[in-house]
Amino acid sequence: MTEQFAPLRYRQIHLDFHTSEAIPAVGADFDADAFVQTLKAAHVDSITLFARCHHGWSYYPGTVGPSHPNLARPDLLGEMVSACRAADIETPIYITVQWDEYLARTRPEWRVMGATNGMQVPNPKDQSAGGQLSATWHSLCLSNDGLFEYVRNTALEVAERYAPPGLFFDIVTGFDCVCANCLARMTEMGLDPESAADRATKDQALAASFRESMSAAVWHRHPKMRAFYNAGHIPKRDAQNFTPYSHFEIESLPTGGWGYDHFPTSARFARALGFDTLGQTGKFHTLWGEFGGYKSSDALLYECAQMAALGTKCLIGDQLHPSGVMNADTYARIAPAYSHIAALEPYLDGADQLSEVAVLPVEHVVPGASARSTMADDGAAQMLLELHIPFDIVTAEADLAQYKLLILPDEVPISGALSDKLANYMAGGGRIIASGRSGLSAEGQFALDLGVHHSGEVAYDPGYLVPIGDSLGAKVPANASVMYGRAQQVTLHGAKGLAEIQPPYFQRNWRQFSSHQHTPDDPAARSLGPAVAVTDQSAFVAWPIFSMYKRIGQPIYKHVLAALLDRLMPRRNLRTTLPSGGRVSLTRQADQDRLILHLLYGGPQVRGVAVDDLQHGVRHIEVIEDVPHLGPVSAEVALDRRPARVFDAITGKHVDWNWNDGIVTLVVDGLHIHRAIVIEGAGNEEGKLDGDA
């Protein structure tokens, strides 16, 4: 499907323009020449422009929805499109869907009736029904045919008037609605309105139907026009759920509540599905809608370089002032990042990720597991990022033969066709690491041969891990390590134990407790069974170690995983001396017979701990500023043959390297934010690295 659409460009802006009717002279100071020159100076080659915003106002003289009552230029959108098109800047167009304040006021019967009576942007002082007195977006329900027709007619009107390369439909999701239409829909589907899981199923079905019908309507008349449906997260679902999409845009503002690990996790899922993809960050210090907020140039450079390293194009969110004047300071900060990306583009086109490890996420296997990933999935991704292990996030339908190892994090049930697929994967030499309840069937026994049998759940939380000798390496203490979770109890049936579960003296409760936190381990007590068990092809960790790492951040948990990866994959394609806060990826341009090693370091720091952006409550913010220069940094890459040369992608300068036993070891003299190192003439006839499956 994606082949029918023109490739996305690399340096895009998303120009928010949600402008209240209470603001006068909207767009009065817009200057087409200054607009384009600002974009050109910042190396921008694509910009998303607004047809209709969350306030429900159009910025062109449409026949479907009302134009902004104070629009000083009747066709502001048209002027922007014409100016950009003359300068060879692409102009995809934005249309709001479920947040439309004009419709919320004039068509109140289309409003969401939340099952929990919650508000999207809650004001605790507002006790009015549906948050009527809150300064917030009042969501609309997709169950109303009139809403679909309104958006469809807008989309077709915009497509025919302005011929954009694509349409961006914003806020296409579920709001846990139990309006009359939704209740009728659930009855037809045989679902229980009192079940949160059933309501989520209904919401997913409504959103899927909207996307399918909207894309069908647009593509019937404009088959090459891109279409994307935004909901703040790319859900890790089956590939067929994405047939209405031409591409992906990963909304992931690190400072806006997503954090710095959300994007790489989402990108490693999106690119594994083969979709042309835009990463989407923002110029804001906090989140969308922040006027007068700025992110440092170093942060934008790091975020865009990470997008490029993971095979996505780049998008930076901005917000146009109601006057229509672009903010020069914003684009001065964007320019260094996009200049860097422009120089890298010859080494980005057609580059595929090289990943030895795959993660089958809980979010994919357990329907409705989370709105934005799960603790287990996030913890697995965070560990692998910090250990510098290139990985993909995959679906159950993926071709696993290309991966040496598969991780099943904490809560991945196995049955039926998936059980057979994983058994075949292991029969073909694939290796599996499972933790917690992963691998268990509905009957409570392991559906995979991991060399252990399940016998229940340990009664203690927390418990303690005690390694057997030095089996887990020097970084895992020989003494008991506290494990903040509840372990599964197993017995060995072919596996070898590498660590034991040591109980505390007793479970802490009001009747008996000791010290400030939890009860100490009881050295005289009998082990409760294996904590870590391995075979030649598998490893099992009794605790939900990935979600524990995400919650607690104890490095020992990561070192346990590192020891298991070293045991199951002794020869890895990539190793580096980057610190754990650094990020690494390896890509291949097969047609150029070259690999590109991306090394990044940003060092986010917590700078604000009580930020309230009115959408996500009070939270902390990580800031990238004053990024240190690192170096030298070394890396080892396993290759099939000696490379022809190794050089820096930006400068073309030679990078020192040596070759020994199928390993090229290179030394980068210095690293500030990002280096892309090209290894030329390194692939074999099949384009594989040494040791690839």
C-alpha positions in Angstrom: 0.0 0.0 0.0 2.7 2.5 1.0 4.4 2.3 -2.4 1.7 4.3 -4.1 2.6 7.4 -2.1 5.5 9.8 -2.6 8.2 9.4 0.0 8.0 11.8 3.0 10.5 14.6 3.1 13.1 14.7 5.9 12.6 18.2 7.4 9.1 19.0 8.3 7.3 21.5 10.5 3.9 21.0 12.1 2.5 24.5 12.4 -0.2 24.4 15.1 -2.8 27.2 14.8 -5.6 26.6 17.3 -6.9 30.2 17.5 -9.9 31.4 19.7 -12.7 33.5 18.3 -11.8 35.9 21.2 -8.6 36.9 19.4 -8.9 39.7 16.8 -7.2 40.3 13.4 -6.2 36.7 12.9 -3.5 36.5 10.2 -3.4 40.2 9.6 0.4 40.5 9.6 1.1 37.4 7.5 3.7 38.0 4.9 4.2 35.3 2.4 7.8 36.2 1.5 8.9 36.4 5.1 7.0 33.1 5.9 8.9 31.2 3.1 12.3 32.8 3.8 12.0 31.9 7.5 11.4 28.3 6.5 14.1 28.2 3.9 16.7 29.7 6.4 15.9 26.8 8.8 16.3 24.2 6.0 12.6 23.2 6.2 11.3 21.3 3.2 7.7 20.4 4.3 5.1 22.1 6.6 1.7 20.9 7.9 -0.8 23.8 7.5 -4.2 24.2 9.1 -7.5 23.9 7.4 -9.6 23.6 10.6 -8.4 23.8 14.2 -9.6 22.5 17.6 -11.7 25.6 18.1 -13.7 24.5 15.0 -12.7 27.4 12.8 -11.5 27.1 9.2 -8.7 29.3 7.8 -10.0 29.2 4.2 -13.4 30.2 2.7 -15.0 26.8 2.9 -18.5 25.6 2.4 -18.6 22.9 5.1 -17.4 24.5 8.4 -17.4 28.1 9.4 -14.3 30.3 8.8 -12.7 32.0 11.8 -14.9 35.1 12.5 -11.9 37.4 12.8 -9.8 36.0 10.0 -8.2 39.1 8.4 -7.2 37.2 5.2 -10.1 35.2 3.8 -7.9 32.4 2.4 -4.9 32.4 4.8 -4.4 28.6 4.1 -4.4 29.2 0.3 -1.8 32.0 0.6 0.5 29.7 2.7 0.1 26.9 0.3 0.8 29.0 -2.8 3.9 30.6 -1.2 5.3 27.3 -0.1 4.6 25.5 -3.3 6.5 28.2 -5.3 9.5 27.5 -3.0 9.3 23.7 -3.3 8.1 23.3 0.3 5.5 20.5 0.7 2.2 21.4 2.4 0.2 18.5 4.0 -3.0 19.9 5.5 -4.4 19.4 9.0 -8.0 18.7 9.9 -9.3 18.3 13.4 -11.8 15.5 14.1 -12.9 14.8 17.7 -11.9 18.1 19.3 -14.0 20.8 17.7 -15.4 23.4 20.0 -17.7 24.9 17.4 -19.4 21.5 17.0 -19.4 20.8 20.7 -21.5 24.0 21.2 -23.8 23.7 18.1 -24.2 19.9 18.1 -24.1 19.0 21.7 -25.8 15.6 20.9 -22.4 14.6 19.3 -20.6 15.1 22.6 -18.9 12.3 24.4 -20.7 11.0 27.5 -17.8 9.5 29.4 -18.4 6.3 31.4 -16.4 7.6 34.2 -17.6 11.2 33.9 -14.0 12.2 33.5 -12.7 15.2 31.5 -9.9 15.2 28.9 -8.3 18.2 30.6 -9.7 18.1 34.1 -10.2 21.1 36.3 -10.8 19.8 39.8 -12.8 22.9 40.7 -15.3 22.3 37.8 -18.2 20.1 39.0 -20.3 20.8 36.0 -21.5 18.0 33.8 -19.0 17.1 31.1 -16.5 19.7 32.2 -18.7 22.5 30.8 -17.0 25.2 32.8 -13.5 23.9 32.1 -11.2 25.7 29.6 -10.8 22.5 27.7 -11.6 20.6 24.5 -15.0 18.9 24.8 -14.7 15.7 22.9 -17.0 14.4 20.1 -18.0 10.8 19.6 -17.2 8.9 16.4 -20.5 7.0 16.6 -22.3 10.0 15.0 -22.6 9.7 11.2 -23.0 13.4 11.0 -19.5 14.0 12.4 -18.0 11.6 9.8 -19.8 13.4 7.0 -18.7 16.8 8.3 -15.0 15.7 8.4 -15.2 13.8 5.1 -16.7 16.7 3.2 -14.1 19.0 4.7 -11.3 16.6 3.6 -12.6 16.3 0.1 -13.1 20.1 -0.2 -9.5 20.8 1.0 -8.1 18.0 -1.3 -9.8 19.4 -4.3 -9.0 23.1 -3.7 -5.4 22.8 -2.6 -4.2 19.4 -3.9 -2.0 18.8 -0.8 0.4 15.8 -0.7 -1.4 14.5 2.3 -4.1 15.0 5.0 -3.4 14.9 8.7 -6.5 13.9 10.7 -6.0 14.8 14.4 -7.7 13.1 17.4 -9.1 9.9 16.1 -9.4 7.7 19.2 -11.8 6.5 21.9 -13.0 8.5 24.9 -14.8 5.7 26.8 -18.1 7.0 25.6 -21.5 5.6 26.6 -23.8 7.9 24.7 -27.0 6.5 23.2 -25.3 5.6 19.9 -22.4 3.9 21.7 -24.8 1.9 23.9 -26.7 0.8 20.8 -23.5 -0.2 19.1 -22.3 -2.2 22.1 -25.6 -4.1 22.1 -25.2 -4.9 18.4 -21.6 -6.1 19.1 -22.7 -8.2 22.1 -20.6 -6.1 24.5 -21.2 -5.1 28.1 -21.3 -1.3 28.7 -20.2 -1.8 32.3 -17.0 -3.5 31.2 -14.1 -1.1 30.7 -12.4 -3.7 28.4 -15.6 -4.0 26.3 -15.9 -0.2 26.0 -12.3 -0.1 24.8 -13.2 -2.8 22.2 -16.1 -0.6 21.0 -13.9 2.5 20.9 -11.3 0.7 18.8 -13.9 -0.6 16.4 -15.4 2.9 16.0 -12.0 4.5 15.3 -11.1 1.7 12.9 -14.3 2.1 11.0 -13.8 5.9 10.8 -10.3 5.5 9.4 -11.2 2.9 6.8 -14.2 4.9 5.6 -12.3 8.2 5.5 -9.3 6.8 3.6 -11.7 5.0 1.1 -13.5 8.3 0.5 -10.2 10.3 0.0 -8.4 7.7 -2.1 -11.4 7.1 -4.3 -10.8 10.6 -5.7 -7.2 11.1 -4.8 -5.4 7.7 -4.7 -2.0 9.1 -4.2 -2.8 11.5 -1.4 -1.3 10.5 2.0 -3.5 10.0 5.0 -2.6 9.8 8.7 -4.8 9.5 11.8 -3.2 10.9 15.0 -4.0 9.8 18.5 -0.8 10.7 20.3 0.6 7.1 20.0 1.1 4.4 17.4 -0.6 1.4 19.0 1.3 -1.8 18.6 -1.4 -3.8 16.8 -1.6 -6.2 13.9 -0.4 -4.7 10.6 -3.8 -4.9 9.0 -5.1 -2.3 11.4 -2.9 0.2 9.5 -4.2 -0.3 6.0 -6.0 3.2 6.1 -2.6 4.8 6.8 -0.2 5.9 4.0 2.5 6.5 6.6 3.1 7.0 10.3 3.8 10.2 12.3 5.0 9.4 15.8 3.8 12.2 18.1 6.4 12.0 20.9 7.4 15.3 22.5 9.9 14.2 25.1 9.2 17.1 27.4 5.5 16.9 26.9 4.8 13.8 28.8 6.1 11.2 26.4 9.7 11.1 27.8 12.9 10.4 25.9 12.4 6.6 25.6 8.9 6.7 24.0 10.1 7.7 20.5 12.8 5.0 20.0 10.4 2.3 21.2 7.7 3.5 18.8 10.1 4.0 15.9 11.5 0.5 16.3 7.9 -0.8 15.9 6.8 1.5 13.0 9.9 0.9 10.9 9.7 -2.9 11.4 6.3 -2.7 9.8 7.8 -1.0 6.7 6.0 2.3 6.9 7.5 5.5 5.8 7.6 7.4 9.1 8.0 10.9 10.6 9.2 11.4 14.1 7.4 14.2 15.7 8.9 16.4 18.5 8.2 20.0 19.4 10.1 23.2 19.8 8.3 23.8 23.1 9.8 23.6 26.6 6.6 21.9 27.7 3.9 20.9 25.3 1.7 21.9 22.4 0.1 25.3 22.9 3.0 26.9 24.7 3.6 30.4 23.5 7.0 31.9 24.4 8.5 28.5 25.3 11.7 27.3 23.6 13.8 24.1 23.6 17.5 24.4 23.2 19.2 23.9 19.8 21.2 21.0 21.3 17.9 19.2 22.3 16.4 19.6 18.9 19.6 18.4 17.2 19.7 15.3 19.5 16.0 14.5 18.9 16.2 14.9 15.1 19.5 12.9 14.9 17.8 10.1 16.9 15.0 10.1 14.4 17.4 9.8 11.5 19.4 7.1 13.3 16.2 5.1 13.7 15.2 5.4 10.0 12.4 8.0 10.3 12.1 11.5 8.8 12.0 14.5 11.1 9.2 16.8 12.2 9.3 19.6 14.7 6.1 21.1 16.1 5.7 24.8 16.2 2.8 27.2 16.8 2.0 30.2 14.7 1.1 33.4 16.5 -2.5 34.6 15.8 -1.0 37.6 14.0 0.4 35.3 11.3 4.1 36.2 12.1 6.6 33.4 12.4 8.8 33.4 15.5 12.4 34.0 14.3 13.9 32.7 17.6 12.2 29.4 17.1 13.6 28.9 13.6 17.1 30.0 14.6 17.0 27.1 17.1 15.6 24.7 14.5 18.1 25.5 11.8 21.2 23.7 13.3 19.2 20.5 13.6 17.8 20.6 10.1 21.2 21.6 8.6 22.6 18.5 10.2 19.8 16.3 8.8 20.2 17.8 5.3 23.9 16.9 5.3 23.1 13.4 6.4 20.4 12.6 3.9 22.6 10.8 1.4 23.3 8.3 4.2 19.6 8.0 5.3 17.8 7.2 2.0 16.9 3.6 1.8 18.7 2.7 5.0 17.3 -0.3 6.9 17.8 -1.0 10.6 20.0 -3.9 11.5 18.6 -5.5 14.7 19.5 -8.8 16.2 16.9 -8.8 19.0 13.1 -8.5 18.7 10.6 -7.7 21.5 7.0 -9.1 21.3 5.2 -6.4 23.3 2.5 -6.9 25.9 0.6 -4.0 24.2 0.3 -6.1 21.0 -0.7 -9.5 22.6 -3.0 -8.2 25.3 -5.8 -6.1 23.8 -6.4 -2.8 25.5 -3.2 -3.3 27.6 -2.5 0.4 27.7 -3.1 3.7 25.9 0.6 4.4 25.6 2.6 1.2 25.9 3.0 -0.8 29.2 5.6 -0.9 32.0 6.9 -4.2 30.8 7.3 -3.1 27.2 8.9 0.2 28.3 11.2 -1.5 30.7 12.4 -4.0 28.0 13.1 -1.1 25.5 14.8 1.0 28.2 17.2 -1.9 29.1 18.1 -2.6 25.5 18.6 1.1 24.7 20.9 1.4 27.7 22.8 -1.8 26.9 23.2 -0.6 23.3 21.4 -3.6 21.8 19.8 -2.8 18.4 16.2 -4.2 18.5 12.8 -4.1 16.8 9.4 -4.2 18.4 7.4 -6.8 16.4 3.9 -8.2 15.9 2.9 -11.8 16.2 2.8 -11.9 12.4 6.4 -10.9 12.0 9.1 -13.0 10.3 11.2 -13.9 13.3 13.8 -15.8 11.4 15.8 -12.6 10.9 16.4 -12.2 14.7 18.8 -14.1 16.8 16.8 -13.6 20.0 13.2 -12.8 21.0 12.2 -11.2 24.3 8.8 -11.9 25.9 8.5 -9.2 28.6 6.6 -10.2 31.8 3.0 -10.6 30.7 2.9 -12.2 27.2 0.5 -15.1 27.1 1.2 -17.9 24.6 -1.3 -20.1 22.9 -2.5 -21.6 19.6 -0.8 -20.3 16.4 1.6 -18.2 18.4 2.8 -21.2 20.4 3.4 -23.1 17.2 5.2 -20.2 15.6 7.6 -19.7 18.6 8.3 -23.4 18.8 9.2 -23.4 15.1 11.4 -20.3 15.7 13.3 -22.2 18.4 13.6 -25.3 16.3 15.2 -23.1 13.7 17.9 -21.9 16.2 16.1 -18.9 17.6 16.6 -18.0 21.2 14.0 -16.7 23.7 14.2 -14.7 27.0 10.9 -14.8 29.0 10.1 -13.3 32.3 7.3 -13.3 34.9 4.1 -14.8 33.4 5.3 -14.6 29.9 5.1 -17.9 28.0 2.2 -19.3 30.1 -0.9 -20.6 28.4 -4.4 -20.0 29.7 -4.1 -23.3 31.6 -1.2 -21.9 33.6 1.6 -24.0 32.1 4.4 -23.0 29.8 3.4 -23.3 26.2 7.1 -23.2 25.2 10.0 -25.4 26.2 12.0 -23.2 28.5 13.3 -26.0 30.6 11.0 -25.2 33.5 7.5 -26.2 34.8 5.2 -23.6 36.4 4.0 -24.4 39.9 2.4 -21.2 41.1 3.3 -17.7 42.4 5.7 -16.9 45.2 3.9 -15.5 48.3 6.4 -12.8 49.0 6.7 -9.3 47.5 9.5 -8.3 47.5 11.7 -11.3 47.5 15.4 -11.7 46.9 17.7 -13.0 44.1 20.8 -14.9 45.0 23.1 -15.9 42.2 24.7 -19.3 42.0 28.5 -18.5 41.9 29.4 -16.0 39.3 26.9 -17.2 36.8 25.3 -13.7 36.3 28.6 -11.8 36.1 30.5 -9.4 38.3 27.9 -6.6 38.2 25.3 -8.8 39.9 26.1 -8.9 43.7 26.9 -12.3 45.2 24.7 -11.4 48.2 20.9 -11.2 48.1 19.5 -8.4 45.9 16.0 -7.2 46.6 13.5 -7.7 43.8 10.5 -5.4 43.9 7.8 -7.7 42.5 6.2 -11.1 42.9 8.0 -14.0 41.3 6.6 -17.1 39.6 7.6 -20.4 41.1 9.1 -22.9 38.8 10.9 -26.2 38.9 13.8 -27.2 36.6 13.0 -29.7 33.8 16.0 -29.6 31.6 17.2 -26.0 32.4 20.1 -25.0 34.5 19.5 -22.6 37.5 21.7 -19.5 37.6 20.1 -17.9 40.6 17.7 -18.8 43.4 14.6 -17.1 45.0 15.4 -16.3 48.6 12.4 -15.5 50.8 12.3 -12.8 53.6 11.7 -13.9 57.2 8.0 -13.0 56.7 5.8 -10.9 54.5 5.5 -7.4 56.0 2.1 -6.4 57.3 0.6 -4.6 60.3 1.0 -7.6 62.5 4.7 -8.0 62.0 7.2 -5.8 60.3 10.9 -4.9 60.6 12.8 -1.7 59.8 11.6 1.0 57.4 10.7 -0.9 54.3 10.6 -4.6 53.7 11.7 -7.6 55.7 15.3 -8.8 55.2 16.2 -12.0 53.5 16.3 -15.1 55.7 19.7 -16.8 55.0 18.5 -20.0 56.7 15.3 -20.4 54.7 15.0 -22.9 51.9 15.1 -21.5 48.4 11.7 -21.0 46.8 13.1 -22.2 43.5 15.1 -20.9 40.5 15.1 -17.2 40.0 16.9 -17.5 36.6 17.0 -20.7 34.5 18.7 -21.2 31.2 19.0 -23.7 28.4 21.1 -23.5 25.3 18.3 -21.6 23.6 16.3 -19.9 26.3 16.4 -18.0 29.6 13.6 -17.5 32.1 13.5 -14.9 34.9 11.0 -15.6 37.6 10.2 -11.9 38.3 8.5 -9.4 36.0 11.9 -7.9 35.7 11.2 -5.5 32.8 8.3 -3.7 34.5 10.3 -3.7 37.8 13.1 -1.9 36.0 10.8 0.7 34.6 9.3 1.3 38.0 12.4 1.1 40.2 15.4 1.7 37.9 17.7 -0.7 39.8 20.7 -1.3 37.5 21.2 -4.8 38.8 18.0 -5.9 37.0 19.6 -4.6 33.7 22.8 -6.5 34.5 20.9 -9.7 34.9 19.5 -9.2 31.3 23.0 -8.3 30.0 24.4 -11.6 31.4 21.6 -13.6 29.7 22.2 -11.8 26.4 25.9 -12.5 26.6 25.2 -16.2 27.3 22.7 -16.6 24.5 24.4 -14.3 22.0 28.1 -14.5 22.7 29.0 -12.9 19.4 27.0 -9.8 18.8 27.0 -7.6 15.7 27.6 -4.4 17.7 29.3 -3.3 20.9 30.3 0.1 22.0 31.9 2.0 24.9 29.2 4.6 25.0 27.9 5.3 28.5 24.4 3.8 29.3 22.8 7.2 28.6 24.1 7.1 25.0 22.1 5.6 22.1 23.3 3.6 19.2 21.9 2.2 16.0 23.3 0.4 12.9 21.7 0.8 9.5 22.5 -0.6 6.0 22.2 1.0 2.6 22.3 -2.2 0.6 22.4 -0.6 -2.8 25.5 1.5 -1.7 27.2 -1.5 0.1 27.7 0.4 3.3 26.7 0.4 6.9 26.1 3.6 9.0 26.8 3.5 12.7 24.9 6.2 14.6 26.3 7.2 18.0 24.3 9.7 20.1 24.5 11.3 23.5 22.1 13.9 24.9 22.2 13.4 28.7 18.6 14.5 29.6 18.4 16.0 33.1 15.4 16.6 35.3 15.1 20.4 35.5 11.4 20.9 36.4 9.5 18.7 38.9 6.1 20.5 39.2 5.1 21.4 35.6 1.4 21.6 35.0 0.6 22.0 31.4 -3.2 21.6 32.0 -3.2 18.3 30.0 -1.1 15.8 31.9 -1.3 17.1 35.5 1.8 17.8 37.5 4.8 16.0 36.2 8.6 16.4 35.8 10.4 17.6 32.6 13.7 16.3 31.3 15.8 19.0 29.6 18.8 18.6 27.3 21.3 21.5 27.7 25.0 21.8 27.9 25.7 18.5 26.3 29.3 17.4 27.1 31.8 16.3 24.5 32.6 12.6 24.9 35.6 10.8 23.5 37.2 8.8 22.4 34.4 6.4 21.9 35.0 2.9 20.4 32.7 0.4 18.7 33.0 -3.1 17.4 31.0 -4.3 14.4 31.0 -7.9 13.2 31.3 -8.0 9.4 31.5 -10.6 6.7 34.6 -9.1 5.1 37.1 -6.4 5.7 35.6 -3.0 4.8 37.1 -0.7 2.1 37.1 2.4 4.3 35.5 4.0 7.4 34.7 7.7 7.5 32.5 10.4 9.1 29.3 11.0 7.2 29.2 14.7 7.7 32.9 15.7 7.2 34.1 12.8 5.0 37.1 12.5 7.3 38.8 9.1 7.9 38.0 7.3 11.1 40.7 5.1 12.7 39.9 1.4 12.6 41.4 -2.0 12.6 40.3 -5.4 11.5 40.7 -8.7 13.4 38.8 -12.0 13.3 35.7 -10.6 11.5 35.5 -7.6 13.8 36.1 -4.0 12.7 37.0 -1.9 15.7 36.7 1.8 15.2 37.6 4.7 17.4 35.7 8.0 17.2 37.9 10.8 18.5 35.1 12.8 19.9 31.3 12.8 20.2 29.0 15.8 20.7 25.4 14.9 20.4 25.7 12.8 17.2 28.2 11.1 15.0 27.3 9.0 11.9 30.2 6.7 10.9 30.1 5.1 7.4 31.6 1.6 7.0 31.9 1.2 3.2 32.2 -2.1 1.3 31.4 -4.3 4.3 28.4 -6.5 3.3 28.5 -9.9 1.7 26.5 -10.9 -1.4 23.3 -11.3 0.6 23.8 -8.0 2.4 24.1 -9.7 5.8 26.4 -9.1 8.7 28.6 -11.8 10.0 26.5 -14.0 12.3 23.1 -12.9 11.0 20.4 -15.5 11.1 
